[in-house]
């Protein structure tokens, strides 16, 4: 999966699940300030990422990486890294 495909999938997620206008969604958009996500939204986003991209997020192992996510671009980088490394297979996969 290319970075553009990851980004396009995230755009769909932000539009469908968070009802954001596509005009607000861009690589440097900040998740909390510009897009208005809160901590509960981040939990929903993590679950949706695991479903769409087929990996699990290990809160303990990935904690620093998760805390560093500020923008959509940061999120793309994390997903790209998880896919490239083979990630942790999601349950049932």
C-alpha positions, 0 to 999 in steps of 0.5 A: 500500500502506498502512502497516497493510498493510506492517505486516501483511506484516512480521508474516507475515515475522517469524512465517514466517521467524524463527518469532516468536510474534505476541505479541512482534511490535508496532510498537515491538519492537526488532529486536535486543533484543526479537526477537533478530535478528542481523546475518545475520537482517537480511540475510535480512530485507532480501532478503525485504523486496525480494521482498515489496515490489518494490524493491531496497536500495542498500547505499551509498545507503541505508546511513544509513537501514539503520543507523537501523532499530531497531524494526518501526516504523522498518522500516515507515517505510523501506518506506513511503518506498521505495514512495512514492519509487518505490524502485529497481526490484528485478531482474526487475521 
